[in-house]
């Protein structure tokens, strides 16, 4: 079973969170997920949790970046770079659905 097909993310990509394989709990400002297939826990810090919350419905990555820029004092370039990196990690953990 090969999963070598890797979707490339860009600002226009539409994404949403994958809740099907995870138990999700909120602890303060952070979200903790447990992968029900392998029992692995994944903890998201406050910013990661904010991104997770924004992905409840399908949304373009550039809209997520714009929302984060309004919440946090960060440049557009750095916000795009860090958000894309985080979303790539979410894809590796099968936490992200690309529409």
C-alpha positions as CSV (number, residue, x, y, z in Angstrom):
1,X,0.0,0.0,0.0
2,X,1.8,3.1,-1.2
3,X,0.9,6.6,-0.3
4,X,3.5,8.3,-2.4
5,X,1.0,10.7,-3.9
6,X,1.7,13.9,-2.1
7,X,-0.6,16.9,-2.7
8,X,1.2,20.2,-3.0
9,X,-0.3,23.0,-1.0
10,X,-0.5,26.6,-2.2
11,X,-2.4,29.7,-1.1
12,X,-5.4,28.8,-3.3
13,X,-5.7,25.2,-2.0
14,X,-9.0,24.4,-0.3
15,X,-8.5,22.4,2.9
16,X,-10.5,21.2,5.9
17,X,-9.6,19.3,9.0
18,X,-10.0,15.5,9.1
19,X,-11.9,14.6,12.2
20,X,-12.9,11.1,11.2
21,X,-9.8,9.4,12.5
22,X,-9.3,11.4,15.6
23,X,-10.7,12.0,19.1
24,X,-10.4,15.7,19.8
25,X,-10.3,17.4,23.2
26,X,-9.7,21.0,24.1
27,X,-7.5,21.8,27.1
28,X,-7.5,25.6,27.7
29,X,-6.3,27.2,24.5
30,X,-4.8,24.0,23.1
31,X,-6.3,21.1,21.2
32,X,-5.2,17.5,21.8
33,X,-6.0,14.8,19.2
34,X,-5.7,11.1,19.5
35,X,-5.3,9.1,16.3
36,X,-7.8,6.2,16.8
37,X,-5.9,4.0,14.4
38,X,-2.6,4.0,16.1
39,X,-3.2,5.6,19.5
40,X,-0.8,8.4,18.9
41,X,-1.5,11.7,20.6
42,X,-0.9,15.0,18.9
43,X,-0.9,18.3,20.8
44,X,-1.5,21.6,19.1
45,X,-0.3,24.8,20.7
46,X,-2.5,27.9,20.8
47,X,-1.6,28.9,17.2
48,X,-2.0,25.3,15.9
49,X,-5.3,25.1,17.7
50,X,-6.5,28.4,16.1
51,X,-5.6,26.9,12.7
52,X,-7.5,23.7,13.5
53,X,-10.6,25.7,14.5
54,X,-10.5,27.6,11.2
55,X,-10.5,24.4,9.2
56,X,-13.9,23.2,10.4
57,X,-15.4,24.0,7.0
58,X,-13.5,23.9,3.7
59,X,-11.5,27.1,3.4
60,X,-8.8,28.4,1.1
61,X,-5.4,28.6,2.7
62,X,-5.1,32.3,1.9
63,X,-8.2,32.9,4.0
64,X,-6.7,31.1,6.9
65,X,-3.5,33.2,6.6
66,X,-5.6,36.4,6.4
67,X,-7.5,35.4,9.6
68,X,-4.3,34.6,11.4
69,X,-2.7,37.9,10.4
70,X,-5.7,39.7,12.0
71,X,-5.3,37.7,15.3
72,X,-1.5,37.8,15.6
73,X,1.1,40.5,14.9
74,X,2.9,38.7,12.0
75,X,4.0,39.6,8.5
76,X,2.1,38.1,5.5
77,X,5.2,36.4,4.2
78,X,6.1,34.7,7.6
79,X,2.4,33.8,8.2
80,X,2.1,32.2,4.8
81,X,5.4,30.3,5.2
82,X,4.6,29.0,8.7
83,X,1.0,28.2,7.9
84,X,1.9,26.2,4.8
85,X,4.6,24.3,6.9
86,X,2.1,23.5,9.6
87,X,-0.5,22.3,7.1
88,X,2.1,20.1,5.4
89,X,2.7,18.5,8.8
90,X,-1.0,18.1,9.3
91,X,-1.1,16.2,5.9
92,X,1.7,13.9,7.0
93,X,-0.4,13.0,10.1
94,X,-3.6,12.6,8.0
95,X,-5.2,15.5,9.9
96,X,-6.0,17.4,6.7
97,X,-8.4,16.9,3.8
98,X,-7.6,18.7,0.6
99,X,-10.8,19.4,-1.4
